[in-house]
């Protein structure tokens, strides 16, 4: 009997693997499927095949000792790869600004890992991290759960959340095969260490496979499979399609005006969102955009729209799409991860992508979403080290995003003047960069969107 254990950690994992075709496909490939959920069981409203059950995981909270070893492991990984701008930037931004006891400890780890950051030392830190929580009651509950279920394989839908390290430990302790999906296009070249060592890896593309083998030299080529990503699969699933008239009516948009969509980042990196939104709104009011246009703003699913209250009052003509994601749990180390999307929001997003004429965003994966519908994309980076705004221009140096810039698939606006000029040009000639957009999609998403879930489920079956 083949039984698949699927670890869903957060709202984006829920979106990728619950709202795509993955559950249906995995239920056909396996005799039984168990979802080990880092989200409350109440989050799962949609109907599942009869051979799938959901088991909610108790929430693990790190001890100070576990935190110390994890921090050591992650900083050593960043130090080892500091020649990559994204890694270096994360090191710089994460350096403590004060001299509290915790900050002094982190500074000590920074100093130590500057000189000792080999793969062997990282492995030692990970072993100590895992040993530090091995007797924890939550870890013991995970061991009991997996011992009872005996899945043929445990599949982690995200490779990074540190609070899932005890569950990986439990699977490895019981000698259960483990696999993971690399969560996002920027994870390998700019983010910290994975939560632990897995047996097999699913990646988006050949590019991502090459990155994985570079940053994790102990991983064997034959244990990595290129499958694409379920993140975009809903765009080819018929139930999420809507008509343009439905879209226009729902958001009260003018059928005679072109639609500019500004898609926000979350507040941690989207601090200049209000600046850009106001620049576009003022340009529309001043009629310096050479087409009759309207502005639709889609906020980040990771937060509500409270920080835009002043802009909403100043520019009542802006249309807002606040993603319908529900916060399912507050008492969590990463509460934003507990926001779960609705099917309605996937329909809304797909409609925005299909019926908007132009997208503006700050170096987001939303660029890829719009490229899939062959829509022009402008990336705004208004802030730098000297103008007083949040320095988002540094993201242009991140390895994953440099490829986008150099491809010509998007244009880059560093100030309001450049943004307005690029808006006018993109609306006048929307297909000018079609070939560059297609090439970027082929590079970043290695397989067709159709049957992504089937490919993943079949691969997991082969590994079980």
C-alpha positions in Angstrom: 0.0 0.0 0.0 1.4 3.4 -1.0 0.6 6.2 1.4 1.7 9.8 0.8 2.2 12.2 3.7 1.9 15.8 2.6 3.2 18.6 4.9 1.3 21.9 4.1 2.9 24.7 6.1 1.2 28.0 5.2 -1.4 29.8 3.1 0.8 29.9 0.0 1.4 26.2 0.2 -2.4 25.7 0.7 -2.9 27.8 -2.5 -0.4 25.9 -4.5 -1.3 22.4 -3.5 -5.0 22.6 -2.4 -6.3 25.0 -5.0 -4.5 23.4 -7.9 -5.2 19.8 -9.2 -2.7 18.3 -6.9 -5.0 16.6 -4.3 -7.0 14.9 -7.1 -3.9 13.7 -8.8 -2.2 12.5 -5.7 -5.3 10.6 -4.6 -5.1 8.7 -7.9 -1.4 7.9 -7.6 -1.5 6.8 -3.9 -3.8 4.4 -2.1 -4.0 6.9 0.8 -2.9 10.4 1.4 -2.5 12.1 4.8 -2.2 15.9 5.0 0.0 17.0 7.9 -1.2 20.5 8.4 0.6 23.5 9.9 -2.7 25.3 9.4 -5.8 24.7 11.6 -8.0 21.8 10.3 -10.8 24.3 10.0 -9.0 26.0 7.1 -9.8 23.0 4.8 -13.3 23.9 3.5 -13.0 22.4 0.1 -14.1 18.8 -0.6 -11.4 16.2 -0.8 -11.2 12.8 -2.4 -12.3 10.0 0.0 -8.8 8.6 0.5 -7.4 11.8 1.8 -7.4 12.7 5.6 -6.2 15.8 7.4 -4.2 15.7 10.6 -3.4 19.0 12.3 0.1 19.4 13.7 0.7 20.8 17.1 2.6 24.1 16.8 6.3 23.9 17.7 8.0 26.8 19.4 11.8 26.9 19.4 13.7 26.9 22.6 16.6 29.3 23.0 19.1 26.5 22.4 17.4 25.4 19.2 17.3 29.0 18.0 21.0 29.3 18.6 21.9 26.3 16.5 19.5 27.2 13.8 20.9 30.7 13.6 24.4 29.3 13.4 23.4 27.0 10.6 21.6 29.7 8.6 24.3 32.4 9.0 27.1 30.0 8.1 25.2 29.2 4.9 24.9 32.9 4.1 28.5 33.6 4.9 29.6 30.6 2.7 27.7 32.1 -0.2 28.2 35.8 0.5 29.6 36.4 -3.0 26.0 36.3 -4.2 24.5 39.7 -3.7 21.2 38.4 -2.2 23.0 36.4 0.4 25.2 39.3 1.3 22.2 41.7 1.5 20.4 39.4 3.9 23.6 39.2 6.0 23.8 43.0 6.1 20.1 43.6 6.8 20.0 40.9 9.5 23.0 42.3 11.5 21.7 43.5 14.9 21.4 47.2 15.4 21.6 47.2 19.3 23.6 45.4 22.0 21.0 43.4 23.8 22.1 40.0 25.1 20.4 38.3 22.1 22.0 40.8 19.7 25.4 40.3 21.1 25.0 36.5 20.7 24.0 37.0 17.1 27.0 39.3 16.5 29.2 36.5 18.0 27.7 34.0 15.5 28.3 36.4 12.7 32.0 36.7 13.6 32.4 33.0 14.1 30.7 32.0 10.8 32.8 34.5 8.8 35.7 32.1 9.3 34.0 28.7 9.9 31.2 28.1 7.3 32.1 24.8 5.6 29.4 22.3 4.7 30.9 20.1 7.4 30.4 22.8 10.1 26.9 23.5 8.8 26.1 19.8 9.2 27.4 19.9 12.8 25.1 22.9 13.6 22.1 21.1 12.1 22.8 17.9 14.1 23.0 19.9 17.3 19.8 21.8 16.3 17.9 18.5 15.8 19.4 17.0 18.9 18.2 20.1 20.9 14.5 19.4 20.2 14.6 15.6 19.9 13.1 15.1 23.3 10.6 17.9 23.0 7.0 16.8 23.6 5.9 18.2 20.3 8.7 16.3 18.5 7.6 13.2 20.4 4.0 13.7 19.2 5.3 13.9 15.6 7.2 10.7 16.1 4.1 9.0 17.4 1.9 10.3 14.6 4.3 9.1 11.8 4.9 5.8 13.5 1.2 5.1 13.5 0.7 6.2 9.9 3.8 4.8 8.3 3.6 6.9 5.1 5.6 5.6 2.1 7.0 9.1 1.8 6.8 12.5 3.6 6.5 15.4 1.1 7.2 18.9 2.4 5.6 21.6 0.2 8.0 24.2 1.5 11.7 23.6 2.2 12.4 26.5 4.7 10.0 26.9 7.7 12.2 26.3 10.8 9.2 25.3 12.9 8.8 22.2 10.8 12.4 20.9 11.5 11.1 18.6 14.3 8.7 16.9 11.8 11.6 16.4 9.4 13.6 15.0 12.3 10.8 12.6 13.1 10.5 11.3 9.5 14.3 10.8 9.3 14.5 9.2 12.7 11.9 6.6 11.5 13.8 6.2 8.2 10.9 7.4 6.1 11.8 8.8 2.6 11.5 12.6 2.5 11.1 15.0 -0.4 10.5 18.7 -0.7 9.4 21.3 -3.3 11.5 24.5 -3.7 8.9 27.1 -2.8 9.8 30.2 -4.8 12.1 31.5 -7.5 14.3 33.5 -5.1 14.7 30.9 -2.3 18.0 29.3 -3.3 20.1 32.3 -4.5 19.1 34.7 -1.7 17.5 33.0 1.3 18.9 31.1 4.2 19.4 27.4 4.7 16.8 24.8 4.2 15.2 23.4 7.4 17.2 20.2 6.9 18.4 17.5 4.5 15.8 15.9 2.3 16.2 12.7 0.1 14.6 14.2 -3.0 13.8 17.6 -4.4 11.2 19.0 -6.8 12.2 22.2 -8.7 10.6 24.6 -11.1 13.2 24.5 -13.9 16.7 23.5 -15.1 17.9 26.9 -13.8 16.6 26.1 -10.3 18.1 22.6 -10.4 21.5 24.1 -11.3 21.2 26.5 -8.3 20.2 23.7 -6.0 23.2 21.6 -6.9 25.5 24.6 -6.5 24.3 25.7 -3.1 23.9 22.2 -1.8 26.8 20.2 -3.2 25.8 17.0 -1.2 22.6 16.7 -3.2 22.8 14.2 -6.1 21.7 15.1 -9.6 19.5 12.0 -9.8 17.5 13.1 -6.7 16.3 16.3 -8.3 13.3 16.5 -10.7 12.2 19.4 -12.8 8.4 19.6 -12.6 7.4 23.3 -13.0 5.3 24.8 -10.2 1.7 24.4 -9.1 1.7 28.2 -8.2 0.5 29.0 -11.7 -1.5 25.9 -12.5 -4.9 27.5 -11.6 -4.5 29.8 -14.6 -5.2 26.7 -16.9 -7.9 25.2 -14.7 -11.4 26.0 -16.2 -13.2 26.5 -12.9 -11.2 29.6 -12.2 -12.0 31.3 -15.5 -14.4 34.3 -15.6 -15.7 36.6 -18.3 -14.4 40.2 -18.8 -17.9 41.5 -18.1 -18.1 39.7 -14.8 -14.7 41.2 -13.9 -15.7 44.7 -14.9 -18.9 44.5 -13.0 -17.4 43.0 -9.8 -14.8 45.7 -9.5 -17.0 48.5 -11.0 -14.4 49.2 -13.7 -15.1 51.3 -16.8 -15.2 49.2 -20.0 -14.0 52.1 -22.1 -10.8 52.7 -20.1 -7.6 50.6 -20.1 -6.6 49.1 -16.7 -3.3 49.6 -15.0 -2.8 47.1 -12.1 -0.4 47.9 -9.4 0.3 44.8 -7.3 1.7 45.5 -3.8 4.4 43.7 -1.9 3.9 43.1 1.8 4.9 45.8 4.2 8.3 44.4 5.0 9.7 45.2 1.5 6.8 47.2 -0.1 7.4 50.3 1.9 7.4 52.4 -1.3 4.0 51.0 -2.5 2.1 54.2 -1.4 4.7 56.4 -3.2 4.2 54.6 -6.5 0.4 54.3 -6.2 0.2 58.1 -5.6 2.5 58.7 -8.6 0.2 56.8 -10.9 -3.0 58.2 -9.5 -1.7 61.8 -9.8 -0.5 61.1 -13.4 -4.1 60.0 -14.2 -5.6 63.1 -12.6 -3.1 65.4 -14.5 -3.9 63.5 -17.7 -0.2 63.0 -18.5 -0.9 59.3 -19.3 -1.6 59.3 -23.0 -4.5 56.8 -22.8 -7.8 56.9 -20.9 -6.9 54.7 -18.0 -8.0 53.6 -14.5 -5.9 52.2 -11.7 -6.6 48.9 -9.9 -4.5 48.1 -6.8 -4.1 44.6 -5.6 -2.8 44.4 -2.1 -0.5 41.7 -0.7 -2.3 38.5 0.6 0.1 38.6 3.5 -1.6 41.6 5.1 -4.8 43.6 5.1 -5.2 47.0 3.5 -5.0 49.1 6.7 -1.7 50.9 5.7 -3.4 52.4 2.6 -6.2 54.1 4.5 -4.9 57.6 3.7 -4.5 56.9 0.0 -8.0 55.4 -0.3 -9.4 58.6 1.2 -7.2 60.9 -1.0 -7.9 59.0 -4.2 -11.4 57.6 -4.1 -11.2 56.8 -7.8 -8.7 54.0 -7.3 -10.2 50.6 -7.5 -9.0 48.1 -4.8 -8.7 44.3 -4.9 -8.0 43.2 -1.3 -7.3 39.4 -1.6 -9.8 37.3 0.2 -7.4 35.4 2.4 -8.6 34.5 6.0 -6.3 34.7 9.0 -6.9 31.2 10.6 -4.6 31.5 13.6 -3.0 34.3 15.6 -0.9 32.6 18.2 1.9 31.6 15.7 5.5 32.5 15.3 4.7 33.6 11.7 1.1 34.7 11.8 1.2 35.9 8.2 1.7 32.3 7.2 -1.7 31.4 8.6 -3.6 33.4 6.1 -5.5 31.1 3.7 -6.9 32.0 0.3 -10.4 31.4 -1.1 -11.3 30.0 -4.5 -13.0 33.4 -5.1 -9.6 35.1 -4.8 -8.0 32.8 -7.3 -10.8 33.7 -9.7 -10.2 37.4 -9.0 -6.5 37.1 -9.5 -6.8 35.2 -12.7 -9.3 37.9 -14.0 -6.9 40.7 -13.1 -4.1 39.0 -15.0 -6.2 38.3 -18.0 -8.1 41.6 -18.3 -5.7 44.2 -17.0 -3.7 45.9 -19.7 -0.5 46.6 -17.8 1.1 45.6 -14.5 3.4 47.6 -12.2 5.1 46.0 -9.2 8.3 46.1 -7.2 10.4 43.1 -8.4 7.7 40.6 -7.5 6.9 37.1 -8.8 3.7 38.8 -9.9 5.8 39.8 -12.9 5.7 36.1 -13.9 2.0 35.9 -13.4 1.3 38.7 -15.8 3.9 37.5 -18.3 2.0 34.2 -18.5 -0.9 36.3 -19.9 1.6 38.2 -22.1 1.0 41.5 -20.4 3.6 44.2 -20.2 5.3 44.6 -16.8 7.1 47.6 -15.2 9.1 47.1 -12.1 9.4 50.2 -9.9 12.4 50.7 -7.6 12.1 54.3 -6.4 14.3 54.0 -3.3 18.1 54.1 -3.1 20.8 54.7 -0.5 20.6 58.5 -0.7 17.0 59.6 -1.4 15.5 58.7 1.9 13.0 56.1 0.6 13.3 52.4 1.3 16.2 51.1 -0.8 14.4 48.8 -3.2 16.9 49.4 -6.0 19.2 46.9 -4.3 16.9 44.1 -5.4 18.1 44.7 -9.0 21.3 43.1 -7.9 19.8 39.9 -6.6 20.8 37.0 -8.8 17.3 35.7 -9.6 16.1 39.2 -10.5 19.2 40.3 -12.5 18.2 37.6 -15.0 14.8 39.2 -15.4 16.2 42.7 -15.9 18.9 41.5 -18.3 16.3 39.6 -20.4 14.4 42.7 -21.3 11.1 41.0 -20.3 10.3 43.9 -18.0 11.2 47.6 -17.8 12.7 49.3 -14.7 11.4 52.6 -13.5 13.6 54.4 -10.9 11.5 57.5 -10.6 8.1 58.9 -11.4 9.2 60.4 -14.8 10.6 57.1 -16.0 7.4 55.3 -14.8 5.0 57.5 -16.7 7.1 57.3 -19.8 7.2 53.5 -19.6 3.4 53.4 -18.9 2.7 55.4 -22.1 5.1 53.2 -24.1 3.7 49.9 -22.9 0.1 50.9 -23.4 0.9 52.1 -27.0 2.8 48.9 -27.9 1.8 46.1 -25.5 3.3 43.2 -27.6 6.8 44.9 -28.0 8.4 42.5 -25.4 6.3 39.4 -26.1 9.3 37.3 -27.2 11.4 38.3 -24.1 8.5 37.5 -21.8 8.1 34.0 -23.4 11.8 33.4 -23.0 11.7 34.4 -19.3 8.8 32.0 -18.7 10.7 29.2 -20.4 13.7 29.9 -18.2 12.0 30.2 -14.9 9.1 27.7 -15.3 10.6 24.7 -16.9 7.4 22.8 -17.8 4.0 23.6 -19.2 1.4 24.8 -16.7 -1.0 22.1 -17.9 -0.7 18.8 -15.9 1.8 20.3 -13.4 0.1 18.5 -10.5 0.0 15.2 -12.4 3.8 15.5 -13.0 4.4 16.1 -9.3 2.2 13.3 -8.1 3.7 10.8 -10.6 7.2 11.8 -9.5 6.3 11.3 -5.8 4.9 7.9 -6.6 8.1 6.9 -8.3 10.1 8.0 -5.2 7.9 6.1 -2.8 
